[in-house]
Amino acid sequence: MLSIDLNCDMGEGMPNDAAIMPYISSVNIACGYHAGDSSIMQRTIDLALRHNVAIGAHPGFADKINFGRTEQKLSQEDYYELVKQQLLIIQQHIKAAGASMHHVKPHGALYNMSAMNNTLATIVAKAVKDHDPSLILYGLSNSYSVTAAATIGLQTASEVFADRTYTHEGNLTPRTNTNALITHKAQSVKQVLQMIQQQTVTTIDGKIIPVKAETICIHGDGTHTVSFVKLIAEQLKKNNIQVKTI
């Protein structure tokens, strides 16, 4: 029986976290820099524990105005501290709840920048490993995020997306493009099943490219997230694909 991890970005102050949590197997919780705060972190951690969902950190740029989706040019030391400090912040809340951190997934611009830049990917991976070498780093499939982390000995999870389109290079279509987001449920389900069953994805220009699908993300701030995740979970079950934490 095939299995897949289904993850969601949460703790970002959106109203749907409680409705989404029963359908996923891992959660990426904002650490207060791009979104969220201490009370939201604790509430999201408690919600994850109630549903036996693996808890991960979701560090991003300190830029709530732009939701962490605007690139920032920092020194190598500052990139490292950006990640390290957020892991320390959320670790306090995770420990207070009697839980443990399972993984780390960078957010937004930090995620996309590290996927395309080996130096930055290595810095992010080192910050994660220095915090806890047993953590799993979630990174874009076939990107520097995954290869850099693996090179320094971190366990990785190759991530694909249920609600985003792809360019022929294998990158996510920039959000500035009108076709960056998948807004139709049938299209999302079709893409998810293709990525799991065929380990490929169809790009915006119709090209079929390989992906490694170990965890599938659906964004918690999407307009259609609740209906999408319910239908995806239903179709995975129908196709004998188990939703399971890595």
N, C-alpha and C positions, 0 to 999 in steps of 0.2 A: 504494500500500500504506500503510495506517495505521501509525503508530508511536506509542509511548508510553514515557516514562521510568518505570522501576520502581525506587523507592527504599526503603531500609530504615534504621531507627534502630539503630545498632550501637555497639560499644565500651563497652557498659554492663555488662560482666561476665557476660553471658549465655552459655550453652554452645553455642549454635547458629550463631554467626556464620559459621564455616567452611562449614557445610552450606547456608546461605542465599546466600552471596556469589556462587556461579556463576550464579544465576538473576536477579540484579538488574543495573541499569546505573548506579546512583549510591548512595552510602552517606553517611549522616549520622553522624559520629563524636562521641560525647560528649567534652567537653573537661575532664573531671575535677571539675566542680562538682556536677552532679546525680548523676553516676555516672562510673566509669572512673578511670584514673590514667595516668601516663606510659607504663608498660609496655604497658598495654592499648591506648592510643592508637597506639603504634608498631606493635604486633602487628596491629591492625586496618588500619592504613595499608598495611603490607606485604602483607596478605591482599588488599586492594583492588587493589594494583598487580599482583599475580599474575593477577588475573581481569579486568584492564583495566576496572575500575569507577571512575567519577568520584568524587573525594574531597571531602566537604563537612564543615563544622563544625556541631556540634549544641549550641549554648550554651543553658544553662538556669539556673535559680536554684540558688544554693549551698545545697542542701538534700538531702543524700543520704538522710536518714531518710525523707523523703516522696517520694523519687525525682523531685524537682523538679516535682511535680504539685500543690503547694499555692501559692495566690497569695501574693505578697509585695508590700507597698506600699513603694516606694522613692522617693527623689527622682529628678528627671529626670537629674541628673548621675550618680547611682548606677546607674540603668538603663543608661545609656550605657557606663559603665565595666564593668558586668557583662558586656556583650557584647564590648566591646573587649578586655578582658583575656583572655577565653577564646579569642578569635581569635588573639591573640598567642601564647598557650600552644600551641595545636595547630599553628600555622604553623611553629613551631620544629621539631616532629616531622615535618611534611610536607616541609620543606626538607631536613632530615637524610636523608630517604628519597629525595631527588632528584626529588620530585614537586611538584605545584602544587595549590592549593585551587581547586575548581570552583564551589562554592556554599555558602550558609549557610542552615540551617533551624533556627529557634528550637525549643526543646523544651518540652513539657508546658504548665505554667501560663503561662509566658512566651509561648508560641506562641498560646494561646487568648486571653490578655489583649490582646496586640497585634492579634490579628485583629478584636477588637471595640472597640478604642480607637485613634483616629487619631493622637493625640499620642504614645502609646507606640509605635505602629507606625512613626512618623516617626523617633523616637529610635533604635529598633533599626536601621532602614534607614540612618540617618546613620552609626551606628557601623560598619556593614558597608561603606558607601561610603568612609568615611574610611580604613578598613583597606586596601581594594582596590576601586576603582570597576568593575573588570571582573567581579567576582563576581556570581553569580545568587542572588537571594533567593527561597527556596521559601516560599510562604505559602498559607493556606487560600483556596480559590477564592472569588471574589466578596467578599473581606474587605478591611479597611483595610490589612492586611499587604501586599497586592499593590498597592493603589492608592497608598498612601503611598510605597512604594519606587519605583514608576513615576514619581511626581511629582517625585522628586529625581534621576531619571535612572538608576536601577538597572535592570538586566534582571531580570525576574521569571519565576517558574514557578508557575502556578496548580496547587495540590495538592489531590487528593482521596484518599479512604481506602478501602482494601480491607477493613479489619477493624473499621470503626467505623460506627455508624448516625448519621443526621442528623435534626435538628429541622426544622420547617417554615420557620424563619428562615434555614436554610442553615448553621447551626452544628453542630459535633459534639455529639452527645448527651452530657451530662456523665457522667463515669465513676461518679458516685454513683448513677446510674440503672441498674437491672438489665438494661435493654435497650441499654446503651451499646456493647457489644462484639458483633461478629458471630462466632459460634462454630461455624457450620456452613459447610463448604467450598462447597457448592452455592450458598448465599446470597451468599457472598463473590464467587464467580466471576460470578454473575448481576449483582451490583452493579457489578463492574469492567467488564464488557462493556457494560452500560447507560451507564455514565459515559463510556466511550470512544466508542462507536458512536452514542449519542443525545445526549451531552453533557447528560444529566439524571441525577437520582438520586431514588429514592423514599424519602420521609421515614418516620419511625416512625408517623405518623398517616395514611399512605397517600397523601400529596400528592406529586405529581411536580414537582420544581423544577429550574431550569437550573443547571448547573455548567460550569466550564471545566476540562477535564481535560488537563493537560500533563505532570503527574507523579503517579504513584500510590504512596502509602505503605502499607507493611505493617510493623507494629511488630515489632522484633526480640525483644521480651520476651513476646510472645504465646505462649500454651500450644500453639497449633496452627500456629505460624509456618512451620515447615519444610514440613509437608504442604500448607499453604495456598499458599505461594510456588511450590512445584513444580507444583501443579494449575493455578494462575493462568498460569504460564509455558507450560504445555502447552496450555491453552485459548486463550491469545493466539495461539500459533503456529497452532493449528487454525483460528482465525478470521482468519488472514492479517494479524495485527497484530504488528509488529516491536517488540521491546524495545530501545530506543535512548536513549543519553544525550542530554540537551538540549545 
